[in-house]
Amino acid sequence: MKRHLPKIELLNFEGPVLEATKHHNLYIITDEWKEIISVLMEEEFLDFVDGSFSVIDSNGRSWNYGDQHRDAKKTSAQIQKFIKL
């Protein structure tokens, strides 16, 4: 039986742009082309969603989560629920 890891769309602009998959205390960030662009520990993941640093996607675009439009992002409550899974 396959086990599905928890996943959340972090950014969506008429389609998912950044997603995070949780595996234990690691958060695997993938871009819209399903390429892994970052692997973060929980504290680093929290810093990323707070906008403390950016990630670069496989097409060379920089994404700072804090700078993105609120309608494209998950709410703080949704992020916290994902972390607690």
C-alpha positions, 0 to 999 in steps of 0.5 A: 500500500502506498503512503501519501505524504502531506502536501500543500499548495503554497502559491497558486496563480491560476495553477500551483506555482510552489508546493510543499510536501512534508516528510517527518520534519523535512519540507520539500519545496517543488515548483510548477514543473514538479522540480525539487527546489529546496529541502527545509527543516521545520524552522527553515520552512517557517522562516520561508513562509514568514518571508525571511528568504527566497527560493529559486525555481528551476526556471531561475525565478526567485520567490519570496513567500512574504512578498506574494499577493495574499490571494495566491497564498495559504493562510497562516492557519492553513500553514499551521494545520499543515505543519501539525500533520 
